[in-house]
Amino acid sequence: MTYFHSSFYYVRYNVLFKCWRQVLFGERFSFKLFLFSFIFTLVFFLHQLLNLFFRSIDELIFFRYRSIKIKPPVFIIANPRCGTTYLHKLMGNDERYVYMKLAHTIFPSVSFAKLYQLLSFIDKKIGNRIAKLFKIIDSVLYKGWDGIHPLGFNKAEEDEALYTLALTSPAVFLLFPFLHLVKENWLLDNEPEKVREHMMNYYENCVKRFMYASGEDKIYLSKNVLSSGRINCLLQKFPDAKIIYVARNPYEALPSFISMFGVMYHSHSPHIKDTDEVLQVWAWLGIAFYKHFNEARKKIVVENLIAIKYDDLIAQPVNTVEKIYGKFNWTVSIDLKNKLAEEELKNKSYRSRHHYSLEQFGLSKEKIYKELKFVFDEFGFEQ
């Protein structure tokens, strides 16, 4: 459904209706899942009212955002659990870029961004009391994500919420365990033309509002682990965008993907086992991402694409970033080099507390290799 025009507001309600049909009339009714779904739906519609309010203010006061010309953005793309957060953090030290925080992705409007800036200014004057409060709130809301993916209202985040709250993202199925039954949100590139057009009009408009509030002279830096399935849509809107693709051994990336996106299932559907199709399907989505990007990249101008290995990024972050900058003829400033060196030093002591295996989720290396042989061949991963 579009409100006035898809660039103003767009939501794909039929996905929500299909999920609710499964909640109420699926194979197994769960009161806990029903309660989670009810609370989410209530908050979802309240959020929409607030978002529509902020965006309406934009049209009255900050309407000049419409004339913003977005410079060719930089998209860091990969399968989930492939180091995009780390690379985004490294490149985010470069002052030429601006990127969204979780707050901006939840309320994509100029008026909210201005309010956020005002509150941040006031908060610094009063000893960061508001920031401390939100840290406490974050620790409660995102406790299950500790050590998996840093989440917080004031933390840098991928812009996936723009798609999720428009109900066009696989992330919708974090709350509704029906990815294996409702297939509309797997790959946006494969959806009907109207859906693609509406969603990308809305996405571009959100980026315009953010850039207007954050600095139109800057370059928008986005990292998104689900954008492999919408790469054609992104390139249609931003044909000159720079694409940085991070590849990780599927044997490591896929089980980590399942575990990450299955975190919520432990809360609302504890009866789901690791080997159930409901969880396994996330691996097949990951496989679809690998395949789809492999085909889509053939259309990307060579000068606008670089593919790097996760292992190289983790082992040699500074060299990897310099390699990226060299590919696109960007200058690495002295200040950026120093910040990168600091981050590399910090990362040397990091050790993940989470270990996953394909077998844990009822998957085999033989099956994965058969599906993704081209990935192993190109990047030289252990078979």
RARA-V17727 format. One record per residue. N is the residue number from 1. RES is the residue in one small letter. PSI is psi in whole degrees, -180 to 180 (* if undefined). D_FIRST is the distance of its C-alpha to the first C-alpha in Angstrom with 1 decimal. Layout:
[[N,RES,PSI,D_FIRST] [N,RES,PSI,D_FIRST]]
This chain:
[[1,m,137,0.0] [2,t,142,3.8] [3,y,107,6.7] [4,f,-59,9.5] [5,h,148,9.3] [6,s,-28,8.0] [7,s,-24,11.5] [8,f,-48,11.2] [9,y,133,8.4] [10,y,135,5.8] [11,v,135,5.3] [12,r,81,5.9] [13,y,-26,6.8] [14,n,-27,9.0] [15,v,-42,11.3] [16,l,-42,12.0] [17,f,-41,12.7] [18,k,-38,15.0] [19,c,-42,16.8] [20,w,-33,17.5] [21,r,-38,18.9] [22,q,-38,21.2] [23,v,-44,22.2] [24,l,-37,23.2] [25,f,16,24.5] [26,g,-176,25.3] [27,e,-36,28.9] [28,r,118,29.9] [29,f,133,28.7] [30,s,120,29.2] [31,f,-37,29.3] [32,k,-45,29.1] [33,l,-40,25.9] [34,f,-45,24.5] [35,l,-45,25.5] [36,f,-46,24.1] [37,s,-39,20.7] [38,f,-46,20.8] [39,i,-44,21.8] [40,f,-46,19.2] [41,t,-40,16.4] [42,l,-49,18.1] [43,v,-38,18.5] [44,f,-48,15.0] [45,f,-33,13.7] [46,l,-41,16.7] [47,h,-41,16.1] [48,q,-43,12.7] [49,l,-44,14.6] [50,l,-40,17.3] [51,n,-42,15.3] [52,l,-36,13.6] [53,f,-50,17.3] [54,f,-43,18.7] [55,r,-29,16.4] [56,s,-39,17.2] [57,i,-40,20.8] [58,d,-45,20.5] [59,e,-25,19.6] [60,l,-37,22.6] [61,i,-43,25.2] [62,f,35,24.4] [63,f,-15,22.7] [64,r,-12,25.3] [65,y,-27,23.3] [66,r,-26,21.6] [67,s,2,25.0] [68,i,133,25.4] [69,k,110,26.6] [70,i,123,25.9] [71,k,155,29.1] [72,p,114,28.9] [73,p,171,27.6] [74,v,122,29.2] [75,f,119,27.3] [76,i,117,29.3] [77,i,143,28.0] [78,a,172,29.5] [79,n,156,29.1] [80,p,148,28.9] [81,r,37,32.3] [82,c,19,33.8] [83,g,12,34.8] [84,t,-37,31.8] [85,t,-42,32.0] [86,y,-46,35.7] [87,l,-41,35.4] [88,h,-41,32.7] [89,k,-42,35.1] [90,l,-50,37.9] [91,m,-25,36.3] [92,g,-13,34.7] [93,n,-14,38.4] [94,d,122,38.3] [95,e,-7,37.6] [96,r,-17,36.1] [97,y,155,32.8] [98,v,150,30.2] [99,y,157,27.8] [100,m,148,25.3] [101,k,168,26.4] [102,l,-39,24.3] [103,a,-41,23.8] [104,h,-31,22.2] [105,t,-25,19.7] [106,i,-37,18.7] [107,f,79,18.5] [108,p,83,17.9] [109,s,154,19.1] [110,v,-44,22.4] [111,s,-40,23.3] [112,f,-42,23.1] [113,a,-40,25.1] [114,k,-41,27.7] [115,l,-41,27.9] [116,y,-45,28.4] [117,q,-40,31.1] [118,l,-46,32.8] [119,l,-36,32.9] [120,s,-40,34.3] [121,f,-47,37.0] [122,i,-41,38.0] [123,d,-39,38.0] [124,k,-32,40.5] [125,k,-24,42.7] [126,i,18,42.8] [127,g,30,43.4] [128,n,37,40.0] [129,r,-38,39.6] [130,i,-42,35.8] [131,a,-41,35.6] [132,k,-39,38.0] [133,l,-44,35.9] [134,f,-28,32.8] [135,k,-39,35.0] [136,i,-44,35.9] [137,i,-44,32.3] [138,d,-41,31.4] [139,s,-26,34.4] [140,v,-49,33.2] [141,l,-37,29.5] [142,y,27,30.1] [143,k,-39,33.6] [144,g,-12,32.8] [145,w,3,32.0] [146,d,129,35.4] [147,g,-4,37.1] [148,i,-55,34.1] [149,h,123,31.7] [150,p,121,32.3] [151,l,140,29.4] [152,g,148,29.5] [153,f,-35,27.6] [154,n,10,30.0] [155,k,150,30.3] [156,a,139,29.2] [157,e,156,26.3] [158,e,160,24.2] [159,d,28,20.7] [160,e,-29,19.1] [161,a,-26,17.4] [162,l,-38,15.1] [163,y,-41,13.8] [164,t,-46,14.5] [165,l,-12,12.6] [166,a,1,9.5] [167,l,38,10.6] [168,t,15,11.8] [169,s,148,15.4] [170,p,-21,18.3] [171,a,-18,19.2] [172,v,-32,16.8] [173,f,10,19.7] [174,l,-37,22.2] [175,l,-24,21.3] [176,f,108,20.5] [177,p,60,23.4] [178,f,28,21.8] [179,l,-30,21.6] [180,h,-12,24.1] [181,l,-34,22.1] [182,v,107,18.4] [183,k,-2,18.7] [184,e,-36,15.2] [185,n,10,15.6] [186,w,-62,19.2] [187,l,113,19.2] [188,l,-34,16.2] [189,d,-24,18.7] [190,n,2,18.8] [191,e,165,15.1] [192,p,151,14.0] [193,e,-41,14.3] [194,k,-41,10.8] [195,v,-46,9.6] [196,r,-45,12.7] [197,e,-48,12.3] [198,h,-46,9.0] [199,m,-42,10.4] [200,m,-29,13.8] [201,n,-44,13.0] [202,y,-44,11.7] [203,y,-49,14.7] [204,e,-41,17.2] [205,n,-39,16.2] [206,c,-42,16.8] [207,v,-39,20.1] [208,k,-46,21.1] [209,r,-42,20.8] [210,f,-44,22.8] [211,m,-36,25.4] [212,y,-40,25.9] [213,a,-26,26.8] [214,s,-17,28.8] [215,g,100,30.7] [216,e,-13,29.6] [217,d,-7,32.9] [218,k,175,32.1] [219,i,132,30.6] [220,y,123,27.4] [221,l,118,28.5] [222,s,139,26.0] [223,k,135,26.9] [224,n,120,24.5] [225,v,-3,25.7] [226,l,3,22.5] [227,s,-4,22.1] [228,s,-30,24.5] [229,g,1,21.7] [230,r,22,19.8] [231,i,-38,22.9] [232,n,-38,22.3] [233,c,-43,19.0] [234,l,-43,20.8] [235,l,-27,23.7] [236,q,-36,21.8] [237,k,-36,20.6] [238,f,73,24.0] [239,p,-22,26.6] [240,d,11,29.5] [241,a,149,28.3] [242,k,132,31.0] [243,i,124,30.4] [244,i,116,32.5] [245,y,128,32.4] [246,v,124,34.2] [247,a,135,35.6] [248,r,151,37.1] [249,n,121,39.1] [250,p,-29,36.6] [251,y,-29,39.2] [252,e,-42,38.5] [253,a,-42,34.9] [254,l,-49,33.5] [255,p,-32,35.1] [256,s,-37,34.3] [257,f,-49,30.6] [258,i,-48,30.7] [259,s,-43,32.5] [260,m,-47,30.2] [261,f,-7,27.0] [262,g,1,28.9] [263,v,-46,30.0] [264,m,-26,27.5] [265,y,-30,28.5] [266,h,-25,32.0] [267,s,-50,30.5] [268,h,-17,28.1] [269,s,63,29.6] [270,p,-13,33.3] [271,h,-16,34.3] [272,i,126,32.7] [273,k,159,35.5] [274,d,-33,35.6] [275,t,3,36.3] [276,d,151,33.5] [277,e,-32,31.0] [278,v,-35,28.3] [279,l,-39,29.7] [280,q,-31,31.2] [281,v,-24,27.9] [282,w,-32,27.2] [283,a,-40,30.3] [284,w,-31,29.0] [285,l,-43,25.8] [286,g,-41,28.3] [287,i,-41,30.3] [288,a,-37,27.2] [289,f,-48,26.7] [290,y,-49,30.3] [291,k,-45,30.3] [292,h,-44,27.1] [293,f,-36,28.3] [294,n,-36,31.7] [295,e,-43,30.5] [296,a,-33,28.1] [297,r,-22,30.9] [298,k,-20,33.0] [299,k,-8,30.8] [300,i,135,31.2] [301,v,131,34.0] [302,v,-39,36.9] [303,e,-16,37.5] [304,n,7,34.0] [305,l,136,34.1] [306,i,137,36.4] [307,a,130,36.5] [308,i,163,38.5] [309,k,140,39.7] [310,y,-43,38.9] [311,d,-40,42.6] [312,d,-40,43.6] [313,l,-44,41.1] [314,i,-40,42.4] [315,a,-39,46.1] [316,q,70,46.2] [317,p,-42,43.2] [318,v,-48,45.0] [319,n,-37,46.1] [320,t,-44,42.6] [321,v,-41,41.0] [322,e,-35,43.9] [323,k,-41,43.3] [324,i,-46,39.6] [325,y,-37,40.7] [326,g,-39,43.5] [327,k,-41,41.1] [328,f,9,39.0] [329,n,39,42.1] [330,w,151,41.1] [331,t,133,43.8] [332,v,109,44.4] [333,s,162,45.8] [334,i,-42,48.7] [335,d,-43,46.5] [336,l,-42,43.8] [337,k,-42,46.6] [338,n,-42,48.0] [339,k,-38,44.7] [340,l,-41,44.1] [341,a,-38,47.6] [342,e,-45,47.0] [343,e,-39,43.8] [344,e,-40,45.7] [345,l,-42,48.5] [346,k,-40,46.2] [347,n,-21,44.6] [348,k,-28,47.9] [349,s,-2,48.3] [350,y,133,44.9] [351,r,125,45.0] [352,s,139,42.0] [353,r,-2,42.6] [354,h,132,40.3] [355,h,130,41.5] [356,y,160,39.7] [357,s,156,40.7] [358,l,-40,39.2] [359,e,-32,41.6] [360,q,-32,40.2] [361,f,18,37.0] [362,g,26,38.8] [363,l,156,38.3] [364,s,152,41.2] [365,k,-37,42.1] [366,e,-44,43.1] [367,k,-43,39.7] [368,i,-44,37.9] [369,y,-39,40.5] [370,k,-39,40.2] [371,e,-33,36.4] [372,l,33,36.8] [373,k,-37,40.3] [374,f,-31,39.1] [375,v,-46,38.0] [376,f,-40,41.5] [377,d,-44,43.2] [378,e,-42,41.6] [379,f,-1,41.9] [380,g,32,45.0] [381,f,153,43.8] [382,e,134,46.2] [383,q,*,45.7]]
